[in-house]
Amino acid sequence: MDKIRMLLSRCAAFFRKKKLEADLDDELSAHLDLAVHENLQRGMSQSEARTASHLVHNHRHSPDNHVAQRFVPVYL
């Protein structure tokens, strides 16, 4: 029964992949925006704040490769 549930869960995740990726991208963008805002509060210029935020949080698309690997189909 657990294998059937796991298979159904993976199938559902496969078809929801675009929404999950969009949600992740939105969340990462929100974190970057917050970091930029905090850097602006510290007195940095707009470009300095954005650059510093990207350096601290890596580039906003770098986790995509890691996340995409989680959605590789697993054959039972």
N, C-alpha and C positions, 0 to 999 in steps of 0.2 A: 504494500500500500504506500509506503514511504517513497519508493522509487517512482511510482505513478505520480504522486504529488510533486516530487522533485522535477520530473519531466514536464508536467503541466506548468510549473512555476517558471522553468527555463524557457518554455515556448512563449509564455505570456511576456517574459522579460524581452525576448527577441523581438516581439511585435511592438513593444512599448519603447524600444531602444531610442527612437528619435525624441520622444517626450522626456525620457530620463536624461538624455544628453543635453536637451534644451534646459531642463531644470538645473543641471549641474553648471551649465554655462551661465545661467542667470545668477546662481549663488556665487560663483567665482567672480563675476562682474561686480556684484554687490560688495564682496570683500575688498576688491580692488578700489572701488569708489570710496569705501570707508577709509581705507588706508591713505588714499590721495587726500581726502578731507582732513584727516589727522595731520598729514604732512603740511598741508596748507596752514593749519592752525599753529604749527610750529614755526611758521615764517618762511617756508620754501616757496619758490615760484611755482607756477602751474606745471611747467615742464620738469622741474626738479622733483616735484612731488610725485608726478606720474612715473618718472624714471626710478625713483627710490622705491615706490610701491611695487613696480614690476621686478626690481632686483630682489626685494624681500620675499615676495610671493611667487618668484619665478615668473615666467611668462604665463598669461592666463590660459593659453592653449596647451601648455606642456603636460598637464594631467590627462588630457584627452587620450593620449596614446595608452596610458595605464588603464584608464576606464574602458576604453574600447577593447582591450585585451580580456576584460572580464566577460564580455559578451560573445566570445568565441564559442561556437556550439560545442558542447561536450557530448560525445556519443557514448551511450551506456553499453 
